[in-house]
Amino acid sequence: MLPLYAGYPPPGAQGNAGLRFEKFFDLWNEKGDGIPDGARFDWVKRFSGSVGEKDQLDEYANRTRKLKAALRGKAFTAKTQDRLIAGTGRSHPIEVGFAWHHTLGVPYIPGSGLKGIVKTWAEEWENRNLDDLLGVMERVGQVVFLDALPTEPVTLKADVMTPHYGEYYRGETPPGDWLSPNPIPFLTVAKGQKFLFAVVPADPGHIACCKPAMELLQQALAELGAGAKTAAGYGRFGAFTQE
């Protein structure tokens, strides 16, 4: 069965880009059971450009700063040093998803993901145990990492990865030069986009823990990066400015 919006013009430029990306894919074939060649890249290109409403992002950033101040936490801004990919594991017809903030329609990095890269950085690169700071199954941590969102309309760009041995990875055949490459387009945040990060204490007794948590987060963002394909240089942040 074809979706109700199939064959209708896609939603206009105004509105929630994330909702359009995730819910209004309209490039199926006539039977509605497949995607024609090139349609995936056409879909990604539709979202290349600027997304987000400045007044809404300003309001969100101001609320985050007020929350940080009220709880006596720490906040800083940072810029992407290369392209950023977030949410690739989300389900989508083009095979590669994207992390969209559900109300603002802009890319974001969940606080849980930031907590994860801090844990990885501390344990694997600094040989530090952060059970007290980050928490374990039996107890909560001393700090809370808030979601990181852009502070202004953000530029998105299309990118592509090209696995050459898909059949081999699926266990169907030995690797060989005769296997066909499989270009997979995906959406990225462009270089030079500013995001706001914030760390707040889990309770008033842990205010002092926010400073080391913020420093660890900055180190992790600069050295490891956030999101996917960090080993290839994606997701690094720099130009840290304390709020």
HELIX and SHEET records of a PDB file:
HELIX    1   1 ALA A   17  LYS A   23  1                                   7    
HELIX    2   2 ALA A   39  ARG A   46  1                                   8    
HELIX    3   3 LYS A   54  LEU A   71  1                                  18    
HELIX    4   4 GLY A  111  THR A  120  1                                  10    
HELIX    5   5 TRP A  121  TRP A  125  3                                   5    
HELIX    6   6 ASP A  131  LEU A  134  1                                   4    
HELIX    7   7 GLY A  166  TYR A  169  1                                   4    
HELIX    8   8 PRO A  204  CYS A  209  5                                   6    
HELIX    9   9 CYS A  210  GLU A  223  1                                  14    
HELIX   10  10 THR A  230  ALA A  232  5                                   3    
SHEET    1   A 3 GLY A  49  VAL A  51  0                                        
SHEET    2   A 3 VAL A 154  MET A 161 -1                                        
SHEET    3   A 3 ILE A 184  VAL A 189 -1                                        
SHEET    1   B 4 VAL A 143  PHE A 145  0                                        
SHEET    2   B 4 LYS A 194  PRO A 201 -1                                        
SHEET    3   B 4 LYS A  74  THR A  80 -1                                        
SHEET    4   B 4 PHE A 237  GLN A 242 -1                                        
SHEET    1   C 2 GLY A 135  VAL A 136  0                                        
SHEET    2   C 2 ARG A 139  VAL A 140 -1                                        
SHEET    1   D 3 VAL A 143  PHE A 145  0                                        
SHEET    2   D 3 LYS A 194  PRO A 201 -1                                        
SHEET    3   D 3 LEU A 149  PRO A 150 -1                                        
END                                                                             
